[in-house]
């Protein structure tokens, strides 16, 4: 039963390692950006999981309520999502510029072109 309570954390670990593996194993720049996004989603899930309190309510002071959930992690994740979308757009724009300049988006081919010059 202890494993079921930690299911969210196992999902975070699997997503994090999947994203990390995609980043280090693929030479395609678009696949690297997708891997970074998967890694980023795992961090979002970790913060959201830590911010949830079972049985907690919104932090509004009322009589008879003793357990509150902290809204700060959720607010931070909303901000991080916006920043993540912006950095993904910037990364993809850079990939387009690299593709125009080199004719490829593969790491090893770009390195080979740079080393031949």
Phi and psi restraints in degrees (range 20) as a CNS / XPLOR table:
assign (resid 1 and name C) (resid 2 and name N)
       (resid 2 and name CA) (resid 2 and name C) 1.0 -66.0 20.0 2
assign (resid 2 and name N) (resid 2 and name CA)
       (resid 2 and name C) (resid 3 and name N) 1.0 -31.8 20.0 2
assign (resid 2 and name C) (resid 3 and name N)
       (resid 3 and name CA) (resid 3 and name C) 1.0 -66.6 20.0 2
assign (resid 3 and name N) (resid 3 and name CA)
       (resid 3 and name C) (resid 4 and name N) 1.0 -35.8 20.0 2
assign (resid 3 and name C) (resid 4 and name N)
       (resid 4 and name CA) (resid 4 and name C) 1.0 -65.6 20.0 2
assign (resid 4 and name N) (resid 4 and name CA)
       (resid 4 and name C) (resid 5 and name N) 1.0 -37.4 20.0 2
assign (resid 4 and name C) (resid 5 and name N)
       (resid 5 and name CA) (resid 5 and name C) 1.0 -67.0 20.0 2
assign (resid 5 and name N) (resid 5 and name CA)
       (resid 5 and name C) (resid 6 and name N) 1.0 -22.3 20.0 2
assign (resid 5 and name C) (resid 6 and name N)
       (resid 6 and name CA) (resid 6 and name C) 1.0 -102.5 20.0 2
assign (resid 6 and name N) (resid 6 and name CA)
       (resid 6 and name C) (resid 7 and name N) 1.0 13.8 20.0 2
assign (resid 6 and name C) (resid 7 and name N)
       (resid 7 and name CA) (resid 7 and name C) 1.0 -59.0 20.0 2
assign (resid 7 and name N) (resid 7 and name CA)
       (resid 7 and name C) (resid 8 and name N) 1.0 -41.8 20.0 2
assign (resid 7 and name C) (resid 8 and name N)
       (resid 8 and name CA) (resid 8 and name C) 1.0 -60.3 20.0 2
assign (resid 8 and name N) (resid 8 and name CA)
       (resid 8 and name C) (resid 9 and name N) 1.0 -39.5 20.0 2
assign (resid 8 and name C) (resid 9 and name N)
       (resid 9 and name CA) (resid 9 and name C) 1.0 -69.6 20.0 2
assign (resid 9 and name N) (resid 9 and name CA)
       (resid 9 and name C) (resid 10 and name N) 1.0 -36.1 20.0 2
assign (resid 9 and name C) (resid 10 and name N)
       (resid 10 and name CA) (resid 10 and name C) 1.0 -65.0 20.0 2
assign (resid 10 and name N) (resid 10 and name CA)
       (resid 10 and name C) (resid 11 and name N) 1.0 -39.1 20.0 2
assign (resid 10 and name C) (resid 11 and name N)
       (resid 11 and name CA) (resid 11 and name C) 1.0 -63.4 20.0 2
assign (resid 11 and name N) (resid 11 and name CA)
       (resid 11 and name C) (resid 12 and name N) 1.0 -41.9 20.0 2
assign (resid 11 and name C) (resid 12 and name N)
       (resid 12 and name CA) (resid 12 and name C) 1.0 -60.3 20.0 2
assign (resid 12 and name N) (resid 12 and name CA)
       (resid 12 and name C) (resid 13 and name N) 1.0 -45.1 20.0 2
assign (resid 12 and name C) (resid 13 and name N)
       (resid 13 and name CA) (resid 13 and name C) 1.0 -63.7 20.0 2
assign (resid 13 and name N) (resid 13 and name CA)
       (resid 13 and name C) (resid 14 and name N) 1.0 -44.1 20.0 2
assign (resid 13 and name C) (resid 14 and name N)
       (resid 14 and name CA) (resid 14 and name C) 1.0 -63.9 20.0 2
assign (resid 14 and name N) (resid 14 and name CA)
       (resid 14 and name C) (resid 15 and name N) 1.0 -44.9 20.0 2
assign (resid 14 and name C) (resid 15 and name N)
       (resid 15 and name CA) (resid 15 and name C) 1.0 -64.3 20.0 2
assign (resid 15 and name N) (resid 15 and name CA)
       (resid 15 and name C) (resid 16 and name N) 1.0 -40.7 20.0 2
assign (resid 15 and name C) (resid 16 and name N)
       (resid 16 and name CA) (resid 16 and name C) 1.0 -64.6 20.0 2
assign (resid 16 and name N) (resid 16 and name CA)
       (resid 16 and name C) (resid 17 and name N) 1.0 -45.6 20.0 2
assign (resid 16 and name C) (resid 17 and name N)
       (resid 17 and name CA) (resid 17 and name C) 1.0 -69.6 20.0 2
assign (resid 17 and name N) (resid 17 and name CA)
       (resid 17 and name C) (resid 18 and name N) 1.0 -33.2 20.0 2
assign (resid 17 and name C) (resid 18 and name N)
       (resid 18 and name CA) (resid 18 and name C) 1.0 -64.6 20.0 2
assign (resid 18 and name N) (resid 18 and name CA)
       (resid 18 and name C) (resid 19 and name N) 1.0 -47.2 20.0 2
assign (resid 18 and name C) (resid 19 and name N)
       (resid 19 and name CA) (resid 19 and name C) 1.0 -62.0 20.0 2
assign (resid 19 and name N) (resid 19 and name CA)
       (resid 19 and name C) (resid 20 and name N) 1.0 -42.5 20.0 2
assign (resid 19 and name C) (resid 20 and name N)
       (resid 20 and name CA) (resid 20 and name C) 1.0 -63.8 20.0 2
assign (resid 20 and name N) (resid 20 and name CA)
       (resid 20 and name C) (resid 21 and name N) 1.0 -41.6 20.0 2
assign (resid 20 and name C) (resid 21 and name N)
       (resid 21 and name CA) (resid 21 and name C) 1.0 -63.5 20.0 2
assign (resid 21 and name N) (resid 21 and name CA)
       (resid 21 and name C) (resid 22 and name N) 1.0 -41.8 20.0 2
assign (resid 21 and name C) (resid 22 and name N)
       (resid 22 and name CA) (resid 22 and name C) 1.0 -61.9 20.0 2
assign (resid 22 and name N) (resid 22 and name CA)
       (resid 22 and name C) (resid 23 and name N) 1.0 -41.3 20.0 2
assign (resid 22 and name C) (resid 23 and name N)
       (resid 23 and name CA) (resid 23 and name C) 1.0 -64.9 20.0 2
assign (resid 23 and name N) (resid 23 and name CA)
       (resid 23 and name C) (resid 24 and name N) 1.0 -43.8 20.0 2
assign (resid 23 and name C) (resid 24 and name N)
       (resid 24 and name CA) (resid 24 and name C) 1.0 -86.0 20.0 2
assign (resid 24 and name N) (resid 24 and name CA)
       (resid 24 and name C) (resid 25 and name N) 1.0 -18.4 20.0 2
assign (resid 24 and name C) (resid 25 and name N)
       (resid 25 and name CA) (resid 25 and name C) 1.0 -97.8 20.0 2
assign (resid 25 and name N) (resid 25 and name CA)
       (resid 25 and name C) (resid 26 and name N) 1.0 -24.2 20.0 2
assign (resid 25 and name C) (resid 26 and name N)
       (resid 26 and name CA) (resid 26 and name C) 1.0 -100.5 20.0 2
assign (resid 26 and name N) (resid 26 and name CA)
       (resid 26 and name C) (resid 27 and name N) 1.0 143.1 20.0 2
assign (resid 26 and name C) (resid 27 and name N)
       (resid 27 and name CA) (resid 27 and name C) 1.0 -94.3 20.0 2
assign (resid 27 and name N) (resid 27 and name CA)
       (resid 27 and name C) (resid 28 and name N) 1.0 -13.1 20.0 2
assign (resid 27 and name C) (resid 28 and name N)
       (resid 28 and name CA) (resid 28 and name C) 1.0 -73.9 20.0 2
assign (resid 28 and name N) (resid 28 and name CA)
       (resid 28 and name C) (resid 29 and name N) 1.0 128.2 20.0 2
assign (resid 28 and name C) (resid 29 and name N)
       (resid 29 and name CA) (resid 29 and name C) 1.0 -66.9 20.0 2
assign (resid 29 and name N) (resid 29 and name CA)
       (resid 29 and name C) (resid 30 and name N) 1.0 -34.0 20.0 2
assign (resid 29 and name C) (resid 30 and name N)
       (resid 30 and name CA) (resid 30 and name C) 1.0 -67.6 20.0 2
assign (resid 30 and name N) (resid 30 and name CA)
       (resid 30 and name C) (resid 31 and name N) 1.0 -40.0 20.0 2
assign (resid 30 and name C) (resid 31 and name N)
       (resid 31 and name CA) (resid 31 and name C) 1.0 -65.0 20.0 2
assign (resid 31 and name N) (resid 31 and name CA)
       (resid 31 and name C) (resid 32 and name N) 1.0 -35.0 20.0 2
assign (resid 31 and name C) (resid 32 and name N)
       (resid 32 and name CA) (resid 32 and name C) 1.0 -63.4 20.0 2
assign (resid 32 and name N) (resid 32 and name CA)
       (resid 32 and name C) (resid 33 and name N) 1.0 -40.9 20.0 2
assign (resid 32 and name C) (resid 33 and name N)
       (resid 33 and name CA) (resid 33 and name C) 1.0 -65.7 20.0 2
assign (resid 33 and name N) (resid 33 and name CA)
       (resid 33 and name C) (resid 34 and name N) 1.0 -39.9 20.0 2
assign (resid 33 and name C) (resid 34 and name N)
       (resid 34 and name CA) (resid 34 and name C) 1.0 -63.1 20.0 2
assign (resid 34 and name N) (resid 34 and name CA)
       (resid 34 and name C) (resid 35 and name N) 1.0 -40.8 20.0 2
assign (resid 34 and name C) (resid 35 and name N)
       (resid 35 and name CA) (resid 35 and name C) 1.0 -62.5 20.0 2
assign (resid 35 and name N) (resid 35 and name CA)
       (resid 35 and name C) (resid 36 and name N) 1.0 -40.5 20.0 2
assign (resid 35 and name C) (resid 36 and name N)
       (resid 36 and name CA) (resid 36 and name C) 1.0 -64.3 20.0 2
assign (resid 36 and name N) (resid 36 and name CA)
       (resid 36 and name C) (resid 37 and name N) 1.0 -35.9 20.0 2
assign (resid 36 and name C) (resid 37 and name N)
       (resid 37 and name CA) (resid 37 and name C) 1.0 -68.1 20.0 2
assign (resid 37 and name N) (resid 37 and name CA)
       (resid 37 and name C) (resid 38 and name N) 1.0 -39.0 20.0 2
assign (resid 37 and name C) (resid 38 and name N)
       (resid 38 and name CA) (resid 38 and name C) 1.0 -63.6 20.0 2
assign (resid 38 and name N) (resid 38 and name CA)
       (resid 38 and name C) (resid 39 and name N) 1.0 -43.2 20.0 2
assign (resid 38 and name C) (resid 39 and name N)
       (resid 39 and name CA) (resid 39 and name C) 1.0 -60.0 20.0 2
assign (resid 39 and name N) (resid 39 and name CA)
       (resid 39 and name C) (resid 40 and name N) 1.0 -42.6 20.0 2
assign (resid 39 and name C) (resid 40 and name N)
       (resid 40 and name CA) (resid 40 and name C) 1.0 -64.7 20.0 2
assign (resid 40 and name N) (resid 40 and name CA)
       (resid 40 and name C) (resid 41 and name N) 1.0 -40.0 20.0 2
assign (resid 40 and name C) (resid 41 and name N)
       (resid 41 and name CA) (resid 41 and name C) 1.0 -63.8 20.0 2
assign (resid 41 and name N) (resid 41 and name CA)
       (resid 41 and name C) (resid 42 and name N) 1.0 -35.9 20.0 2
assign (resid 41 and name C) (resid 42 and name N)
       (resid 42 and name CA) (resid 42 and name C) 1.0 -64.4 20.0 2
assign (resid 42 and name N) (resid 42 and name CA)
       (resid 42 and name C) (resid 43 and name N) 1.0 -37.8 20.0 2
assign (resid 42 and name C) (resid 43 and name N)
       (resid 43 and name CA) (resid 43 and name C) 1.0 -67.2 20.0 2
assign (resid 43 and name N) (resid 43 and name CA)
       (resid 43 and name C) (resid 44 and name N) 1.0 -40.5 20.0 2
assign (resid 43 and name C) (resid 44 and name N)
       (resid 44 and name CA) (resid 44 and name C) 1.0 -58.0 20.0 2
assign (resid 44 and name N) (resid 44 and name CA)
       (resid 44 and name C) (resid 45 and name N) 1.0 -47.0 20.0 2
assign (resid 44 and name C) (resid 45 and name N)
       (resid 45 and name CA) (resid 45 and name C) 1.0 -63.1 20.0 2
assign (resid 45 and name N) (resid 45 and name CA)
       (resid 45 and name C) (resid 46 and name N) 1.0 -37.8 20.0 2
assign (resid 45 and name C) (resid 46 and name N)
       (resid 46 and name CA) (resid 46 and name C) 1.0 -61.8 20.0 2
assign (resid 46 and name N) (resid 46 and name CA)
       (resid 46 and name C) (resid 47 and name N) 1.0 -47.3 20.0 2
assign (resid 46 and name C) (resid 47 and name N)
       (resid 47 and name CA) (resid 47 and name C) 1.0 -66.6 20.0 2
assign (resid 47 and name N) (resid 47 and name CA)
       (resid 47 and name C) (resid 48 and name N) 1.0 -40.0 20.0 2
assign (resid 47 and name C) (resid 48 and name N)
       (resid 48 and name CA) (resid 48 and name C) 1.0 -65.7 20.0 2
assign (resid 48 and name N) (resid 48 and name CA)
       (resid 48 and name C) (resid 49 and name N) 1.0 -39.4 20.0 2
assign (resid 48 and name C) (resid 49 and name N)
       (resid 49 and name CA) (resid 49 and name C) 1.0 -63.7 20.0 2
assign (resid 49 and name N) (resid 49 and name CA)
       (resid 49 and name C) (resid 50 and name N) 1.0 -41.4 20.0 2
assign (resid 49 and name C) (resid 50 and name N)
       (resid 50 and name CA) (resid 50 and name C) 1.0 -70.8 20.0 2
assign (resid 50 and name N) (resid 50 and name CA)
       (resid 50 and name C) (resid 51 and name N) 1.0 -27.7 20.0 2
assign (resid 50 and name C) (resid 51 and name N)
       (resid 51 and name CA) (resid 51 and name C) 1.0 -79.9 20.0 2
assign (resid 51 and name N) (resid 51 and name CA)
       (resid 51 and name C) (resid 52 and name N) 1.0 -15.5 20.0 2
assign (resid 51 and name C) (resid 52 and name N)
       (resid 52 and name CA) (resid 52 and name C) 1.0 -86.0 20.0 2
assign (resid 52 and name N) (resid 52 and name CA)
       (resid 52 and name C) (resid 53 and name N) 1.0 129.2 20.0 2
assign (resid 52 and name C) (resid 53 and name N)
       (resid 53 and name CA) (resid 53 and name C) 1.0 -114.2 20.0 2
assign (resid 53 and name N) (resid 53 and name CA)
       (resid 53 and name C) (resid 54 and name N) 1.0 120.0 20.0 2
assign (resid 53 and name C) (resid 54 and name N)
       (resid 54 and name CA) (resid 54 and name C) 1.0 -66.4 20.0 2
assign (resid 54 and name N) (resid 54 and name CA)
       (resid 54 and name C) (resid 55 and name N) 1.0 126.0 20.0 2
assign (resid 54 and name C) (resid 55 and name N)
       (resid 55 and name CA) (resid 55 and name C) 1.0 86.8 20.0 2
assign (resid 55 and name N) (resid 55 and name CA)
       (resid 55 and name C) (resid 56 and name N) 1.0 -2.8 20.0 2
assign (resid 55 and name C) (resid 56 and name N)
       (resid 56 and name CA) (resid 56 and name C) 1.0 -83.2 20.0 2
assign (resid 56 and name N) (resid 56 and name CA)
       (resid 56 and name C) (resid 57 and name N) 1.0 152.4 20.0 2
assign (resid 56 and name C) (resid 57 and name N)
       (resid 57 and name CA) (resid 57 and name C) 1.0 -114.7 20.0 2
assign (resid 57 and name N) (resid 57 and name CA)
       (resid 57 and name C) (resid 58 and name N) 1.0 178.9 20.0 2
assign (resid 57 and name C) (resid 58 and name N)
       (resid 58 and name CA) (resid 58 and name C) 1.0 -63.1 20.0 2
assign (resid 58 and name N) (resid 58 and name CA)
       (resid 58 and name C) (resid 59 and name N) 1.0 147.1 20.0 2
assign (resid 58 and name C) (resid 59 and name N)
       (resid 59 and name CA) (resid 59 and name C) 1.0 -75.7 20.0 2
assign (resid 59 and name N) (resid 59 and name CA)
       (resid 59 and name C) (resid 60 and name N) 1.0 65.2 20.0 2
assign (resid 59 and name C) (resid 60 and name N)
       (resid 60 and name CA) (resid 60 and name C) 1.0 -115.4 20.0 2
assign (resid 60 and name N) (resid 60 and name CA)
       (resid 60 and name C) (resid 61 and name N) 1.0 121.5 20.0 2
assign (resid 60 and name C) (resid 61 and name N)
       (resid 61 and name CA) (resid 61 and name C) 1.0 -70.8 20.0 2
assign (resid 61 and name N) (resid 61 and name CA)
       (resid 61 and name C) (resid 62 and name N) 1.0 119.3 20.0 2
assign (resid 61 and name C) (resid 62 and name N)
       (resid 62 and name CA) (resid 62 and name C) 1.0 -143.5 20.0 2
assign (resid 62 and name N) (resid 62 and name CA)
       (resid 62 and name C) (resid 63 and name N) 1.0 163.5 20.0 2
assign (resid 62 and name C) (resid 63 and name N)
       (resid 63 and name CA) (resid 63 and name C) 1.0 -68.1 20.0 2
assign (resid 63 and name N) (resid 63 and name CA)
       (resid 63 and name C) (resid 64 and name N) 1.0 137.5 20.0 2
assign (resid 63 and name C) (resid 64 and name N)
       (resid 64 and name CA) (resid 64 and name C) 1.0 84.4 20.0 2
assign (resid 64 and name N) (resid 64 and name CA)
       (resid 64 and name C) (resid 65 and name N) 1.0 -2.9 20.0 2
assign (resid 64 and name C) (resid 65 and name N)
       (resid 65 and name CA) (resid 65 and name C) 1.0 -104.1 20.0 2
assign (resid 65 and name N) (resid 65 and name CA)
       (resid 65 and name C) (resid 66 and name N) 1.0 122.7 20.0 2
assign (resid 65 and name C) (resid 66 and name N)
       (resid 66 and name CA) (resid 66 and name C) 1.0 -114.8 20.0 2
assign (resid 66 and name N) (resid 66 and name CA)
       (resid 66 and name C) (resid 67 and name N) 1.0 -18.5 20.0 2
assign (resid 66 and name C) (resid 67 and name N)
       (resid 67 and name CA) (resid 67 and name C) 1.0 -116.6 20.0 2
assign (resid 67 and name N) (resid 67 and name CA)
       (resid 67 and name C) (resid 68 and name N) 1.0 122.1 20.0 2
assign (resid 67 and name C) (resid 68 and name N)
       (resid 68 and name CA) (resid 68 and name C) 1.0 -120.1 20.0 2
assign (resid 68 and name N) (resid 68 and name CA)
       (resid 68 and name C) (resid 69 and name N) 1.0 149.2 20.0 2
assign (resid 68 and name C) (resid 69 and name N)
       (resid 69 and name CA) (resid 69 and name C) 1.0 -92.2 20.0 2
assign (resid 69 and name N) (resid 69 and name CA)
       (resid 69 and name C) (resid 70 and name N) 1.0 144.3 20.0 2
assign (resid 69 and name C) (resid 70 and name N)
       (resid 70 and name CA) (resid 70 and name C) 1.0 -85.3 20.0 2
assign (resid 70 and name N) (resid 70 and name CA)
       (resid 70 and name C) (resid 71 and name N) 1.0 120.3 20.0 2
assign (resid 70 and name C) (resid 71 and name N)
       (resid 71 and name CA) (resid 71 and name C) 1.0 -82.3 20.0 2
assign (resid 71 and name N) (resid 71 and name CA)
       (resid 71 and name C) (resid 72 and name N) 1.0 -9.8 20.0 2
assign (resid 71 and name C) (resid 72 and name N)
       (resid 72 and name CA) (resid 72 and name C) 1.0 -60.3 20.0 2
assign (resid 72 and name N) (resid 72 and name CA)
       (resid 72 and name C) (resid 73 and name N) 1.0 -45.0 20.0 2
assign (resid 72 and name C) (resid 73 and name N)
       (resid 73 and name CA) (resid 73 and name C) 1.0 -59.4 20.0 2
assign (resid 73 and name N) (resid 73 and name CA)
       (resid 73 and name C) (resid 74 and name N) 1.0 -37.2 20.0 2
assign (resid 73 and name C) (resid 74 and name N)
       (resid 74 and name CA) (resid 74 and name C) 1.0 -68.3 20.0 2
assign (resid 74 and name N) (resid 74 and name CA)
       (resid 74 and name C) (resid 75 and name N) 1.0 -38.9 20.0 2
assign (resid 74 and name C) (resid 75 and name N)
       (resid 75 and name CA) (resid 75 and name C) 1.0 -66.3 20.0 2
assign (resid 75 and name N) (resid 75 and name CA)
       (resid 75 and name C) (resid 76 and name N) 1.0 -41.7 20.0 2
assign (resid 75 and name C) (resid 76 and name N)
       (resid 76 and name CA) (resid 76 and name C) 1.0 -63.0 20.0 2
assign (resid 76 and name N) (resid 76 and name CA)
       (resid 76 and name C) (resid 77 and name N) 1.0 -37.6 20.0 2
assign (resid 76 and name C) (resid 77 and name N)
       (resid 77 and name CA) (resid 77 and name C) 1.0 -68.9 20.0 2
assign (resid 77 and name N) (resid 77 and name CA)
       (resid 77 and name C) (resid 78 and name N) 1.0 -37.0 20.0 2
assign (resid 77 and name C) (resid 78 and name N)
       (resid 78 and name CA) (resid 78 and name C) 1.0 -59.6 20.0 2
assign (resid 78 and name N) (resid 78 and name CA)
       (resid 78 and name C) (resid 79 and name N) 1.0 -42.6 20.0 2
assign (resid 78 and name C) (resid 79 and name N)
       (resid 79 and name CA) (resid 79 and name C) 1.0 -65.0 20.0 2
assign (resid 79 and name N) (resid 79 and name CA)
       (resid 79 and name C) (resid 80 and name N) 1.0 -42.0 20.0 2
assign (resid 79 and name C) (resid 80 and name N)
       (resid 80 and name CA) (resid 80 and name C) 1.0 -65.2 20.0 2
assign (resid 80 and name N) (resid 80 and name CA)
       (resid 80 and name C) (resid 81 and name N) 1.0 -33.0 20.0 2
assign (resid 80 and name C) (resid 81 and name N)
       (resid 81 and name CA) (resid 81 and name C) 1.0 -64.1 20.0 2
assign (resid 81 and name N) (resid 81 and name CA)
       (resid 81 and name C) (resid 82 and name N) 1.0 -43.6 20.0 2
assign (resid 81 and name C) (resid 82 and name N)
       (resid 82 and name CA) (resid 82 and name C) 1.0 -63.2 20.0 2
assign (resid 82 and name N) (resid 82 and name CA)
       (resid 82 and name C) (resid 83 and name N) 1.0 -44.0 20.0 2
assign (resid 82 and name C) (resid 83 and name N)
       (resid 83 and name CA) (resid 83 and name C) 1.0 -64.6 20.0 2
assign (resid 83 and name N) (resid 83 and name CA)
       (resid 83 and name C) (resid 84 and name N) 1.0 -38.9 20.0 2
assign (resid 83 and name C) (resid 84 and name N)
       (resid 84 and name CA) (resid 84 and name C) 1.0 -63.5 20.0 2
assign (resid 84 and name N) (resid 84 and name CA)
       (resid 84 and name C) (resid 85 and name N) 1.0 -40.8 20.0 2
assign (resid 84 and name C) (resid 85 and name N)
       (resid 85 and name CA) (resid 85 and name C) 1.0 -64.7 20.0 2
assign (resid 85 and name N) (resid 85 and name CA)
       (resid 85 and name C) (resid 86 and name N) 1.0 -40.7 20.0 2
assign (resid 85 and name C) (resid 86 and name N)
       (resid 86 and name CA) (resid 86 and name C) 1.0 -66.6 20.0 2
assign (resid 86 and name N) (resid 86 and name CA)
       (resid 86 and name C) (resid 87 and name N) 1.0 -42.5 20.0 2
assign (resid 86 and name C) (resid 87 and name N)
       (resid 87 and name CA) (resid 87 and name C) 1.0 -70.0 20.0 2
assign (resid 87 and name N) (resid 87 and name CA)
       (resid 87 and name C) (resid 88 and name N) 1.0 -33.4 20.0 2
assign (resid 87 and name C) (resid 88 and name N)
       (resid 88 and name CA) (resid 88 and name C) 1.0 -64.9 20.0 2
assign (resid 88 and name N) (resid 88 and name CA)
       (resid 88 and name C) (resid 89 and name N) 1.0 -43.0 20.0 2
assign (resid 88 and name C) (resid 89 and name N)
       (resid 89 and name CA) (resid 89 and name C) 1.0 -62.6 20.0 2
assign (resid 89 and name N) (resid 89 and name CA)
       (resid 89 and name C) (resid 90 and name N) 1.0 -41.8 20.0 2
assign (resid 89 and name C) (resid 90 and name N)
       (resid 90 and name CA) (resid 90 and name C) 1.0 -64.1 20.0 2
assign (resid 90 and name N) (resid 90 and name CA)
       (resid 90 and name C) (resid 91 and name N) 1.0 -43.8 20.0 2
assign (resid 90 and name C) (resid 91 and name N)
       (resid 91 and name CA) (resid 91 and name C) 1.0 -61.1 20.0 2
assign (resid 91 and name N) (resid 91 and name CA)
       (resid 91 and name C) (resid 92 and name N) 1.0 -43.1 20.0 2
assign (resid 91 and name C) (resid 92 and name N)
       (resid 92 and name CA) (resid 92 and name C) 1.0 -67.6 20.0 2
assign (resid 92 and name N) (resid 92 and name CA)
       (resid 92 and name C) (resid 93 and name N) 1.0 -34.9 20.0 2
assign (resid 92 and name C) (resid 93 and name N)
       (resid 93 and name CA) (resid 93 and name C) 1.0 -65.1 20.0 2
assign (resid 93 and name N) (resid 93 and name CA)
       (resid 93 and name C) (resid 94 and name N) 1.0 -39.2 20.0 2
assign (resid 93 and name C) (resid 94 and name N)
       (resid 94 and name CA) (resid 94 and name C) 1.0 -65.8 20.0 2
assign (resid 94 and name N) (resid 94 and name CA)
       (resid 94 and name C) (resid 95 and name N) 1.0 -37.0 20.0 2
assign (resid 94 and name C) (resid 95 and name N)
       (resid 95 and name CA) (resid 95 and name C) 1.0 -63.7 20.0 2
assign (resid 95 and name N) (resid 95 and name CA)
       (resid 95 and name C) (resid 96 and name N) 1.0 -39.4 20.0 2
assign (resid 95 and name C) (resid 96 and name N)
       (resid 96 and name CA) (resid 96 and name C) 1.0 -62.5 20.0 2
assign (resid 96 and name N) (resid 96 and name CA)
       (resid 96 and name C) (resid 97 and name N) 1.0 -43.3 20.0 2
assign (resid 96 and name C) (resid 97 and name N)
       (resid 97 and name CA) (resid 97 and name C) 1.0 -65.5 20.0 2
assign (resid 97 and name N) (resid 97 and name CA)
       (resid 97 and name C) (resid 98 and name N) 1.0 -39.3 20.0 2
assign (resid 97 and name C) (resid 98 and name N)
       (resid 98 and name CA) (resid 98 and name C) 1.0 -65.1 20.0 2
assign (resid 98 and name N) (resid 98 and name CA)
       (resid 98 and name C) (resid 99 and name N) 1.0 -40.2 20.0 2
assign (resid 98 and name C) (resid 99 and name N)
       (resid 99 and name CA) (resid 99 and name C) 1.0 -63.3 20.0 2
assign (resid 99 and name N) (resid 99 and name CA)
       (resid 99 and name C) (resid 100 and name N) 1.0 -39.8 20.0 2
assign (resid 99 and name C) (resid 100 and name N)
       (resid 100 and name CA) (resid 100 and name C) 1.0 -65.9 20.0 2
assign (resid 100 and name N) (resid 100 and name CA)
       (resid 100 and name C) (resid 101 and name N) 1.0 -39.1 20.0 2
assign (resid 100 and name C) (resid 101 and name N)
       (resid 101 and name CA) (resid 101 and name C) 1.0 -76.0 20.0 2
assign (resid 101 and name N) (resid 101 and name CA)
       (resid 101 and name C) (resid 102 and name N) 1.0 -39.9 20.0 2
assign (resid 101 and name C) (resid 102 and name N)
       (resid 102 and name CA) (resid 102 and name C) 1.0 -109.0 20.0 2
assign (resid 102 and name N) (resid 102 and name CA)
       (resid 102 and name C) (resid 103 and name N) 1.0 -16.5 20.0 2
assign (resid 102 and name C) (resid 103 and name N)
       (resid 103 and name CA) (resid 103 and name C) 1.0 80.2 20.0 2
assign (resid 103 and name N) (resid 103 and name CA)
       (resid 103 and name C) (resid 104 and name N) 1.0 7.7 20.0 2
assign (resid 103 and name C) (resid 104 and name N)
       (resid 104 and name CA) (resid 104 and name C) 1.0 -153.3 20.0 2
assign (resid 104 and name N) (resid 104 and name CA)
       (resid 104 and name C) (resid 105 and name N) 1.0 162.1 20.0 2
assign (resid 104 and name C) (resid 105 and name N)
       (resid 105 and name CA) (resid 105 and name C) 1.0 -124.2 20.0 2
assign (resid 105 and name N) (resid 105 and name CA)
       (resid 105 and name C) (resid 106 and name N) 1.0 21.1 20.0 2
assign (resid 105 and name C) (resid 106 and name N)
       (resid 106 and name CA) (resid 106 and name C) 1.0 -93.8 20.0 2
assign (resid 106 and name N) (resid 106 and name CA)
       (resid 106 and name C) (resid 107 and name N) 1.0 131.8 20.0 2
assign (resid 106 and name C) (resid 107 and name N)
       (resid 107 and name CA) (resid 107 and name C) 1.0 -57.1 20.0 2
assign (resid 107 and name N) (resid 107 and name CA)
       (resid 107 and name C) (resid 108 and name N) 1.0 -49.2 20.0 2
assign (resid 107 and name C) (resid 108 and name N)
       (resid 108 and name CA) (resid 108 and name C) 1.0 -66.7 20.0 2
assign (resid 108 and name N) (resid 108 and name CA)
       (resid 108 and name C) (resid 109 and name N) 1.0 -35.0 20.0 2
assign (resid 108 and name C) (resid 109 and name N)
       (resid 109 and name CA) (resid 109 and name C) 1.0 -69.3 20.0 2
assign (resid 109 and name N) (resid 109 and name CA)
       (resid 109 and name C) (resid 110 and name N) 1.0 -38.8 20.0 2
assign (resid 109 and name C) (resid 110 and name N)
       (resid 110 and name CA) (resid 110 and name C) 1.0 -66.3 20.0 2
assign (resid 110 and name N) (resid 110 and name CA)
       (resid 110 and name C) (resid 111 and name N) 1.0 -42.6 20.0 2
assign (resid 110 and name C) (resid 111 and name N)
       (resid 111 and name CA) (resid 111 and name C) 1.0 -61.1 20.0 2
assign (resid 111 and name N) (resid 111 and name CA)
       (resid 111 and name C) (resid 112 and name N) 1.0 -41.1 20.0 2
assign (resid 111 and name C) (resid 112 and name N)
       (resid 112 and name CA) (resid 112 and name C) 1.0 -64.1 20.0 2
assign (resid 112 and name N) (resid 112 and name CA)
       (resid 112 and name C) (resid 113 and name N) 1.0 -40.7 20.0 2
assign (resid 112 and name C) (resid 113 and name N)
       (resid 113 and name CA) (resid 113 and name C) 1.0 -66.1 20.0 2
assign (resid 113 and name N) (resid 113 and name CA)
       (resid 113 and name C) (resid 114 and name N) 1.0 -39.4 20.0 2
assign (resid 113 and name C) (resid 114 and name N)
       (resid 114 and name CA) (resid 114 and name C) 1.0 -69.1 20.0 2
assign (resid 114 and name N) (resid 114 and name CA)
       (resid 114 and name C) (resid 115 and name N) 1.0 -36.1 20.0 2
assign (resid 114 and name C) (resid 115 and name N)
       (resid 115 and name CA) (resid 115 and name C) 1.0 -77.4 20.0 2
assign (resid 115 and name N) (resid 115 and name CA)
       (resid 115 and name C) (resid 116 and name N) 1.0 -23.8 20.0 2
assign (resid 115 and name C) (resid 116 and name N)
       (resid 116 and name CA) (resid 116 and name C) 1.0 -77.4 20.0 2
assign (resid 116 and name N) (resid 116 and name CA)
       (resid 116 and name C) (resid 117 and name N) 1.0 -21.5 20.0 2
